[in-house]
Amino acid sequence: MKLPFARRDYIVERLLRADAPAVALLHREDFVRPWSAAEFADLIDQTPVFGFAARQVGQKGRLAGFVLARLAAGEAEILSVAVSRANRREGLGRELMEAVMRELHAERASHLLLEVDETNLAAVGLYRKLGFGQVGRRPGYYAGRDGAPATGALVMRRDLR
Ligand SMILES: CC(C)(COP(=O)(O)OP(=O)(O)OC[C@H]1O[C@@H](n2cnc3c(N)ncnc32)[C@H](O)[C@@H]1OP(=O)(O)O)[C@@H](O)C(=O)NCCC(=O)NCCS
């Protein structure tokens, strides 16, 4: 795979341990239970874990989005993906996911799994557009925000061969 590759005013390249604080800040924008910078650093250090960062060119490489995935014992899964609110709907989520799928294809992984809140229309829309299909559902999987009722998780899968 050719890395890094330029896209308009962003560059998509490997996620590094040094990105952990910026990743944690971005993750905090949207998730009810944000992961800390230390948790992200630990994850990025793990051999089966890999990821990509979308950096804004000319903004000191400001992190506009990231994706983290794991490939272990032939099982590939998305751990987390997020794009900064200021940079949404510009195709970055799709590019980050495609970078993961290219890497998994090169590693000969057979499929990619993920879990997503069924009320998260942006993420479900992105995954469907990328060819993921629903293979399961876990009711009440995600705690609701500010006392809202818990929501279900969709388990989605994309064949890579
Ligand atoms: C989900 C997320 C990563 C999408 O990132 P993005 O860069 O805005 O997505 P893209 O611009 O690449 O969009 C690709 C496609 O996804 C779908 N999509 C993206 N945002 C959408 C929205 N708000 N509503 C409906 N569909 C949406 C569309 O099909 C879109 O294609 P289109 O723009 O040609 O219509 C982003 O909304 C995000 O970070 N959300 C908060 C974190 C999160 O929910 N992560 C996923 C947890 S499982």
The ligand as an SDF file (V2000), in Angstrom:
LIG
                    3D

 48 50  0  0  0  0  0  0  0  0999 V2000
  -19.5150    8.5200   11.5600 C   0  0  0  0  0  0  0  0  0  0  0  0
  -18.4450    9.5300   11.1440 C   0  0  0  0  0  0  0  0  0  0  0  0
  -17.0610    8.9350   11.4350 C   0  0  0  0  0  0  0  0  0  0  0  0
  -18.5760    9.8100    9.6300 C   0  0  0  0  0  0  0  0  0  0  0  0
  -17.4690   10.6240    9.2500 O   0  0  0  0  0  0  0  0  0  0  0  0
  -17.5610   11.6500    8.0130 P   0  0  0  0  0  0  0  0  0  0  0  0
  -16.1750   12.0290    7.6540 O   0  0  0  0  0  0  0  0  0  0  0  0
  -18.4830   12.7510    8.3350 O   0  0  0  0  0  0  0  0  0  0  0  0
  -18.2160   10.7210    6.8830 O   0  0  0  0  0  0  0  0  0  0  0  0
  -18.0240   10.8640    5.3100 P   0  0  0  0  0  0  0  0  0  0  0  0
  -17.9920   12.3090    4.9270 O   0  0  0  0  0  0  0  0  0  0  0  0
  -16.8710   10.0270    4.8780 O   0  0  0  0  0  0  0  0  0  0  0  0
  -19.3910   10.2300    4.7810 O   0  0  0  0  0  0  0  0  0  0  0  0
  -19.4290    9.0370    4.0060 C   0  0  0  0  0  0  0  0  0  0  0  0
  -20.8740    8.5930    3.9130 C   0  0  0  0  0  0  0  0  0  0  0  0
  -21.3760    8.2470    5.2240 O   0  0  0  0  0  0  0  0  0  0  0  0
  -22.7720    8.6100    5.3170 C   0  0  0  0  0  0  0  0  0  0  0  0
  -22.9590    9.6960    6.2960 N   0  0  0  0  0  0  0  0  0  0  0  0
  -21.9870   10.4490    6.8870 C   0  0  0  0  0  0  0  0  0  0  0  0
  -22.5440   11.3140    7.7440 N   0  0  0  0  0  0  0  0  0  0  0  0
  -23.8790   11.1300    7.6840 C   0  0  0  0  0  0  0  0  0  0  0  0
  -24.9740   11.7240    8.3420 C   0  0  0  0  0  0  0  0  0  0  0  0
  -24.8210   12.7310    9.2330 N   0  0  0  0  0  0  0  0  0  0  0  0
  -26.2200   11.2510    8.0700 N   0  0  0  0  0  0  0  0  0  0  0  0
  -26.4140   10.2580    7.1960 C   0  0  0  0  0  0  0  0  0  0  0  0
  -25.3930    9.6310    6.5060 N   0  0  0  0  0  0  0  0  0  0  0  0
  -24.1450   10.0760    6.7700 C   0  0  0  0  0  0  0  0  0  0  0  0
  -23.1560    9.1050    3.9370 C   0  0  0  0  0  0  0  0  0  0  0  0
  -23.5650    7.9850    3.1680 O   0  0  0  0  0  0  0  0  0  0  0  0
  -21.8270    9.6480    3.4280 C   0  0  0  0  0  0  0  0  0  0  0  0
  -21.7420    9.7240    2.0370 O   0  0  0  0  0  0  0  0  0  0  0  0
  -22.2480   11.1000    1.3050 P   0  0  0  0  0  0  0  0  0  0  0  0
  -21.6260   12.2510    2.0140 O   0  0  0  0  0  0  0  0  0  0  0  0
  -21.7470   10.9200   -0.1050 O   0  0  0  0  0  0  0  0  0  0  0  0
  -23.7440   11.1030    1.4130 O   0  0  0  0  0  0  0  0  0  0  0  0
  -18.6330   10.8970   11.8910 C   0  0  0  0  0  0  0  0  0  0  0  0
  -19.9890   11.3060   11.7560 O   0  0  0  0  0  0  0  0  0  0  0  0
  -18.2760   10.8320   13.3640 C   0  0  0  0  0  0  0  0  0  0  0  0
  -17.1040   10.9890   13.7320 O   0  0  0  0  0  0  0  0  0  0  0  0
  -19.2800   10.6290   14.2440 N   0  0  0  0  0  0  0  0  0  0  0  0
  -19.0140   10.6130   15.6890 C   0  0  0  0  0  0  0  0  0  0  0  0
  -18.2170    9.3900   16.0920 C   0  0  0  0  0  0  0  0  0  0  0  0
  -18.9270    8.1190   15.6970 C   0  0  0  0  0  0  0  0  0  0  0  0
  -20.1450    8.0190   15.7730 O   0  0  0  0  0  0  0  0  0  0  0  0
  -18.1360    7.1040   15.3050 N   0  0  0  0  0  0  0  0  0  0  0  0
  -18.6550    5.8080   14.9170 C   0  0  0  0  0  0  0  0  0  0  0  0
  -18.8450    4.9530   16.1200 C   0  0  0  0  0  0  0  0  0  0  0  0
  -19.2660    3.2830   15.6810 S   0  0  0  0  0  0  0  0  0  0  0  0
  1  2  1  0
  2  3  1  0
  2  4  1  0
  2 36  1  0
  4  5  1  0
  5  6  1  0
  6  7  2  0
  6  8  1  0
  6  9  1  0
  9 10  1  0
 10 11  2  0
 10 12  1  0
 10 13  1  0
 13 14  1  0
 14 15  1  0
 15 16  1  0
 15 30  1  0
 16 17  1  0
 17 18  1  0
 17 28  1  0
 18 19  1  0
 18 27  1  0
 19 20  2  0
 20 21  1  0
 21 22  1  0
 21 27  2  0
 22 23  1  0
 22 24  2  0
 24 25  1  0
 25 26  2  0
 26 27  1  0
 28 29  1  0
 28 30  1  0
 30 31  1  0
 31 32  1  0
 32 33  2  0
 32 34  1  0
 32 35  1  0
 36 37  1  0
 36 38  1  0
 38 39  2  0
 38 40  1  0
 40 41  1  0
 41 42  1  0
 42 43  1  0
 43 44  2  0
 43 45  1  0
 45 46  1  0
 46 47  1  0
 47 48  1  0
M  END
$$$$
